[in-house]
Amino acid sequence: KEVDLTFNHALSSIVFSASRGESSSNIQITGIKIEGTFIVEGDFNQKVSKDETVTDRYVEKSVPEWTNTETAEKKIDNDTHYSPSFTPFNVTTTPKIFTSGTSALLLIPQTIPDDACVTIEYTSGSTSLPGSATVYFKDFVNVDTGADEVDRWEIGKRYIYRFQFGNGKLIYFNPSVENWVSGGTLYTDIAH
């Protein structure tokens, strides 16, 4: 027998990309750190029930959802921050994701906490001077919808947070993501 199975992601995926303006050069991202009070636990209900009209058949009755998440917040701070590992990333004028796979942040869908922020570390210029910038997630702008902020990460969606180094010009980037529904591309300018 042949069985068709469809799997959808139950979490939210957060990845980071970067690009630079033509006037900026020699920028290399060396580290990234995510902090904040995130919901890290919950119960996932697939909402699958037995079909009473057909023997041994189960159907999805409604949209799957997460429950019991509101009381399970965990503070990701300086001692327990999330800091994905990746090879130092040379920033180009074309936006590219530098966190993916095991370095992507997978979270229970949730309202983005007010204290959630990301600190990016980089070197810049011919002398490779170190720099860093901290940006709150709610300060990113959604370039796909024009909204000032994305205040919630939804189930099964990938959110690409992009750092734009240099001349401050907005570069629109519409990713094609396999197996994930795009949650939007968000950006911020880094003055250096």
C-alpha positions in Angstrom: 0.0 0.0 0.0 1.1 3.5 -0.6 0.5 6.1 2.2 0.7 9.8 1.6 2.0 11.7 4.5 2.3 15.5 4.8 4.3 17.0 7.6 4.2 20.7 8.5 6.6 22.4 10.9 5.1 23.0 14.3 7.7 25.6 15.4 8.8 29.0 14.2 12.2 29.3 12.5 14.3 32.4 13.0 17.4 32.9 10.8 19.7 35.8 10.2 21.1 37.2 7.0 23.2 40.3 6.1 24.2 42.5 3.3 26.1 45.7 2.8 25.9 48.8 0.7 28.3 49.4 -2.2 30.3 51.9 -0.2 31.0 49.5 2.7 33.7 46.9 2.4 35.6 44.3 4.4 32.8 43.5 6.8 32.9 40.1 8.5 30.3 38.9 11.0 32.1 37.0 13.7 29.3 36.3 16.3 25.7 36.7 17.1 23.9 36.4 20.5 20.1 36.3 21.2 18.7 37.3 24.5 15.2 37.7 26.0 12.4 36.1 27.9 11.2 33.4 25.5 8.5 30.7 25.9 10.5 27.5 25.6 8.0 24.8 26.7 4.4 23.9 25.7 2.1 21.1 24.6 1.5 20.5 21.0 -1.9 19.1 20.0 -2.1 17.7 16.4 -5.9 17.6 16.6 -6.1 14.2 15.0 -9.2 12.1 15.7 -10.6 8.7 14.6 -13.0 8.9 11.7 -16.1 7.2 12.9 -17.4 6.5 9.3 -14.3 4.6 8.1 -12.5 1.8 9.9 -8.9 2.5 11.0 -9.0 6.0 9.5 -7.8 9.1 11.3 -8.3 12.7 10.2 -7.1 16.1 11.2 -10.2 17.8 12.8 -8.8 21.3 13.1 -5.7 23.4 13.0 -2.9 22.0 15.3 -2.0 24.4 18.1 0.3 24.9 21.1 -1.1 25.1 24.6 0.2 25.5 28.1 2.9 27.9 27.0 2.2 31.1 28.9 3.7 29.9 32.2 6.9 28.4 30.8 8.9 31.5 30.0 12.7 31.2 30.2 15.0 34.1 30.4 17.8 33.8 27.9 20.4 36.2 29.4 24.2 36.6 29.5 24.6 33.3 31.3 22.2 31.3 29.1 22.0 33.2 25.9 21.5 31.5 22.5 24.6 31.9 20.4 24.6 29.9 17.2 27.9 28.8 15.8 28.8 29.5 12.2 31.9 30.2 10.1 32.9 33.9 10.1 30.7 35.4 7.4 32.0 37.8 4.8 29.2 40.3 4.0 28.5 41.0 0.4 26.1 43.4 -1.4 23.6 40.5 -2.0 21.7 39.4 1.1 22.7 36.0 2.3 21.7 33.9 5.3 24.6 33.1 7.6 22.6 31.0 10.2 20.8 27.9 8.9 20.4 24.2 9.7 21.4 23.6 13.3 22.3 27.2 13.8 18.7 28.4 13.1 16.6 29.4 16.1 13.6 27.1 16.4 11.0 28.4 18.9 7.4 27.7 20.0 5.2 30.2 18.1 4.7 33.1 20.5 4.4 36.8 20.9 7.9 38.3 20.7 8.9 39.4 24.2 9.6 43.1 24.7 13.1 42.3 26.0 14.1 40.0 23.0 17.2 41.4 21.3 20.0 40.3 19.1 23.7 41.4 19.4 25.8 41.1 16.3 29.6 41.2 16.4 31.6 42.1 13.3 34.9 43.4 12.0 35.0 46.3 9.6 37.4 48.1 7.4 41.0 47.3 6.2 42.2 47.3 9.8 39.5 44.8 10.9 38.3 47.0 13.8 35.8 45.1 16.0 32.3 46.4 16.3 29.0 45.3 17.7 25.4 46.4 17.6 22.4 45.3 19.7 18.9 45.5 18.2 15.5 44.6 19.7 13.5 42.2 17.5 10.6 44.7 17.6 12.8 47.4 16.0 13.2 45.5 12.7 11.0 46.6 9.8 9.1 44.0 7.7 10.1 44.8 4.1 7.5 42.5 2.7 4.4 44.1 4.3 5.7 47.5 5.2 4.7 47.0 8.8 6.7 48.7 11.4 7.2 45.5 13.3 6.4 41.8 13.5 5.1 41.2 17.0 4.4 37.4 16.8 6.2 34.4 15.4 3.6 32.1 13.9 3.5 28.3 13.6 5.4 26.9 10.6 6.8 30.2 9.4 10.4 31.2 8.9 11.5 34.7 9.7 14.6 36.1 8.1 16.2 38.9 10.1 18.6 40.9 7.9 21.3 43.3 9.0 22.0 46.0 6.4 25.5 47.5 6.8 26.5 50.8 5.2 24.6 53.4 3.2 21.2 52.7 4.7 19.5 51.9 1.4 16.7 49.4 1.7 17.2 46.2 -0.3 14.1 44.1 -0.8 14.7 40.4 -0.5 11.9 37.9 -1.0 13.2 34.5 0.0 12.0 31.2 -1.4 11.9 28.8 1.5 11.3 25.1 1.0 9.2 23.3 3.6 8.6 26.6 5.5 6.0 29.3 4.9 7.8 32.7 4.8 7.1 34.8 7.8 8.7 37.8 6.3 12.1 39.4 5.8 13.0 42.0 8.4 15.9 44.4 8.4 17.8 46.9 10.4 20.6 49.4 9.5 23.9 49.1 11.3 25.9 52.3 11.4 29.6 51.6 11.6 
